[in-house]
Amino acid sequence: MVILGEIVMKIPSKIFRFSSSACALIGGVLLASNISLSPYGFIFLAFSSGQMLLASLQDRDMELITYSASLFIFVDCLGVYRWILS
């Protein structure tokens, strides 16, 4: 597990930020399209918040850490539970 953490922390935060934006766009489009696959948009939004959290941890940006962690825990996890797991 420690090895995985070391590998993740070596990935530049720019890559996490770009990938986070792409996942947020895909997730938002899926949710807004209101099709049968729309609930899976929450998975992309959860990936987006998780990647934003990793990038903010690397940059030691406390405001963004708080924002992305709360967004991930309260919104994305609730959406995944409510629309996919239940």
Backbone torsions as a table, in degrees:
resi	resn	phi	psi	omega
1	MET	NA	-36.4	179.1
2	VAL	-65.0	-37.0	-179.8
3	ILE	-63.6	-42.8	178.2
4	LEU	-60.9	-42.6	178.0
5	GLY	-61.7	-38.8	178.2
6	GLU	-66.5	-39.7	179.3
7	ILE	-65.3	-45.7	-179.4
8	VAL	-61.3	-41.6	-177.6
9	MET	-72.5	-14.0	177.0
10	LYS	-85.2	-14.8	177.3
11	ILE	-73.2	128.2	-178.4
12	PRO	-60.7	142.8	-178.4
13	SER	-62.7	-24.6	177.2
14	LYS	-60.5	-39.6	179.8
15	ILE	-66.4	-43.1	177.4
16	PHE	-61.8	-41.5	-178.8
17	ARG	-65.7	-42.5	178.8
18	PHE	-65.5	-46.1	-179.8
19	SER	-64.4	-36.4	177.1
20	SER	-61.6	-42.3	178.8
21	SER	-64.3	-42.3	179.6
22	ALA	-63.5	-44.1	179.5
23	CYS	-65.2	-39.5	178.6
24	ALA	-63.8	-40.0	178.9
25	LEU	-64.7	-47.3	179.8
26	ILE	-62.8	-46.2	179.6
27	GLY	-62.1	-42.4	179.2
28	GLY	-64.9	-41.2	178.6
29	VAL	-65.5	-41.6	178.2
30	LEU	-61.4	-45.0	-179.8
31	LEU	-66.6	-40.8	-177.6
32	ALA	-71.6	-25.0	-176.8
33	SER	-75.1	-19.5	176.7
34	ASN	52.6	53.0	176.2
35	ILE	-113.3	-179.1	-177.1
36	SER	-64.0	-25.0	179.4
37	LEU	-88.7	-1.7	-175.6
38	SER	-55.2	-40.7	-179.8
39	PRO	-58.8	-25.5	179.9
40	TYR	-72.4	-8.6	173.3
41	GLY	-61.5	-30.2	178.0
42	PHE	-65.0	-29.7	176.8
43	ILE	-66.3	-44.3	177.7
44	PHE	-64.4	-38.5	178.0
45	LEU	-66.9	-35.2	176.3
46	ALA	-66.6	-42.0	175.2
47	PHE	-60.4	-41.5	179.8
48	SER	-60.0	-48.8	-179.7
49	SER	-65.8	-38.3	178.1
50	GLY	-63.1	-41.6	179.0
51	GLN	-70.1	-36.4	176.7
52	MET	-65.4	-37.3	177.6
53	LEU	-64.5	-43.5	178.1
54	LEU	-62.2	-43.2	179.3
55	ALA	-64.0	-41.5	-179.3
56	SER	-71.0	-30.8	174.0
57	LEU	-65.3	-42.0	178.0
58	GLN	-62.5	-39.8	-177.5
59	ASP	-86.0	-4.5	-178.3
60	ARG	55.2	42.8	179.6
61	ASP	-95.4	96.4	-172.1
62	MET	-62.4	-37.6	179.4
63	GLU	-64.7	-44.2	-179.8
64	LEU	-72.0	-31.4	175.0
65	ILE	-61.5	-47.7	179.9
66	THR	-61.9	-45.6	-179.2
67	TYR	-63.3	-52.3	-174.6
68	SER	-69.1	-35.2	178.5
69	ALA	-68.0	-43.4	179.9
70	SER	-68.8	-38.0	176.9
71	LEU	-62.3	-45.7	-179.8
72	PHE	-63.1	-49.1	-174.5
73	ILE	-70.2	-47.7	-171.2
74	PHE	-87.5	-37.2	-175.2
75	VAL	-96.6	-55.4	-173.7
76	ASP	-68.3	-43.8	179.4
77	CYS	-66.4	-38.0	175.7
78	LEU	-63.2	-43.5	178.9
79	GLY	-63.1	-44.0	178.4
80	VAL	-63.1	-45.1	-179.9
81	TYR	-63.6	-49.1	-173.8
82	ARG	-67.6	-41.0	-171.6
83	TRP	-98.9	-19.5	-176.0
84	ILE	-116.7	-48.5	-172.6
85	LEU	-82.8	-24.0	-178.3
86	SER	-97.9	NA	NA
